[in-house]
Amino acid sequence: MALSFSNPSRSYDGTRHGVWFWGYDKAREITFFVEDGVLKNFDSALGSDEAEVLASFDRHRNEILKVAMSLYADGPQTLYTLH
């Protein structure tokens, strides 16, 4: 299974306190959600402001995508949560 992140889109979810992003395995879309607690591991002073959370996600995108790829390797689901 070859997972790619060709779509750079991401979306803040204030209700669930995190960021949604998407990967693709051929034509199949895989949804990922990273909780803001994970982002606080990268940025300990991170607040809950949408712009701040998205900026943190963007700064640490490569590390987040590596974690997402390792989760995906464990089994082909359609939704993964990084917590």
MOSULSUL-V248247 format. One record per residue. N is the residue number from 1. NEAR is the number of other C-alpha atoms within 12 Angstrom. D_FIRST is the distance of its C-alpha to the first C-alpha in whole Angstrom. Layout:
N_NEAR_D_FIRST / N_NEAR_D_FIRST
This chain:
1_18_0 / 2_18_4 / 3_26_6 / 4_23_10 / 5_26_13 / 6_18_15 / 7_16_18 / 8_17_20 / 9_18_22 / 10_27_22 / 11_27_25 / 12_28_27 / 13_21_28 / 14_19_32 / 15_13_32 / 16_17_29 / 17_25_29 / 18_34_26 / 19_39_24 / 20_33_21 / 21_34_18 / 22_31_15 / 23_35_12 / 24_26_10 / 25_21_7 / 26_13_9 / 27_12_12 / 28_18_11 / 29_22_13 / 30_31_12 / 31_31_15 / 32_32_16 / 33_33_20 / 34_38_21 / 35_30_25 / 36_36_28 / 37_25_28 / 38_26_25 / 39_32_27 / 40_23_30 / 41_18_29 / 42_21_28 / 43_21_31 / 44_14_34 / 45_15_36 / 46_22_34 / 47_20_36 / 48_26_35 / 49_18_35 / 50_21_33 / 51_19_33 / 52_22_33 / 53_35_30 / 54_32_28 / 55_23_30 / 56_34_28 / 57_36_25 / 58_24_25 / 59_16_27 / 60_21_24 / 61_25_21 / 62_16_19 / 63_20_20 / 64_33_19 / 65_29_15 / 66_18_15 / 67_22_16 / 68_34_13 / 69_29_10 / 70_18_12 / 71_26_12 / 72_28_9 / 73_16_8 / 74_12_11 / 75_15_10 / 76_22_8 / 77_20_12 / 78_18_13 / 79_22_16 / 80_29_16 / 81_28_19 / 82_27_19 / 83_21_23
